[in-house]
Amino acid sequence: MHSNRSPISHSFHARCCQAAVLVAIAIPVFTNQFEKSREATDAANIHSAYAEVVVIAIDDPNNSSNTKVVSIVQKDNGWKQSDIKTGLIKAFGGFNNVTNISGVGFGKKATIAWNKTTSSAEGHTNLIIGD
């Protein structure tokens, strides 16, 4: 049985199907890249808060502790980019100073806390991710 469509309408229909397939492929790729940019934003905000906490500790030797809280903006739980997670662990001096790094996700907070450990200005900084 022959279709009543002209060759032009067949071509148009084929192109619409091709476009739909391309859109179906592009949306998850775009969403994934968007989430990666949120992770980079979270990491930058945590690094910035870390710098702020350390500067306050250096500027005021009488200060025994200070804390900065950063809201996490990424929507998915966990880190899609392992290099960001590794970079944060290194920035805070290793696993001993980082709590629940894999627990990052939407609605969570990152707490950056500096505490004086001796009578001098020395101290350590911790990163805690939680609710």
N, C-alpha and C positions, 0 to 999 in steps of 0.2 A: 504494500500500500504506500502510496506517495503522499508526502506531506504537502499541505497547501502553502507552506512557507516559501518565500523566495530565497535564493542563495544569499542575499544580503541579510535577511533575518537570521539565517543559520550562522553566518559569520558573527553577527552581533551577539547571538546567544552564546557562541563559543568564547567570545572575548569576555563576556560577563562572567562566565564560569571560571575562566583563567584569572580574572581580577579577584573573584571571590576566594580562590585558592591562595593567591598571593597575600590577600588581607588576612586570611586564616593563619598563614605562616608568620606574617609580620607582627601581629598583635602580641603573641607570647614573647617574641624576641624583644620588642619594644618594652614590654612590661618588665622583663628580666633586666634590661639595661637601666631602666628607671629605678629598680630596686637596688642595683649596684651603686647608682649615684646617691641614693639615700644612705647606704652603708658608708660611702666615702664622706658624706656630710656628718654622719655620727662620729666617725673616727676623727675628723677635723675638729669637731666641737669638743670631743674628749681631750684631744691634744691641747687645744686652746685653754680648756679649764685646768689641765695639768700645769701649763705654763703659768697661769694666773695664781694657782695655789702655791707654786714654788716661789714666785716673785714675792708674794705676801710673806712667805716664811723667811725669805732673805731680807726683806725690808724691815721686818719687825722681829728682832731676835728674842723679844719677850713673849712673843706669841707661841703658845704651846701646841696649838692645833688650828687648822682651818679646813673647811669643806666647801666643795662646789658641786652642785647637782646639775646634770645635763639630761634633758628629755630625749629619748631615743625616737627618731623619726621613721626608721625603716618599718615596713609592714610585716615582713616575714620573720619568723624565728630563726635564730642562728645566723652565721656569717656565710654568704655565698662566696666571698673572696677570702680565702685562707691567708693571703698575704696581709690583709688589714688586721686580722686577728693576731697574727704573728708579730706585726709591727707594734700593736698595742702592748702585747706581753713584753716585748723588748724595751719599750719606752718606760714601762713601770718596773723594770729590773727583774723580770722573771715571774714564773708561776706563783711564787710565794707571796707576791704583792698584788695578785689579781684574783678576784673571787667571781665565779660564775660567768666567765667570759663567753661561754657558749649559750648562756641564758638570755642573750640579747633578743629583743623583739618589740613589737608595737606596744606602746603604753608603759614600757619599762623605763627605768631611770638608771643613769650611770652616776655613781657617787665617787668623787675624787677627794680623798682625804689625806692631809699631811699631818703627821704627829711627830712632836719632838721626842727624840729617844735619849738624849743626854742633856747635860746642863749647857752645852754649847749650842750652836744653831743647827747642829746635825739633826736629821730626822729621816723619815721614810714616807713615801707616798704610796697609797693603795688605790686601786680601782675596784669598785664593787658594782656589779650590775644586778639589779633586782626590781621589785615592784615599787 
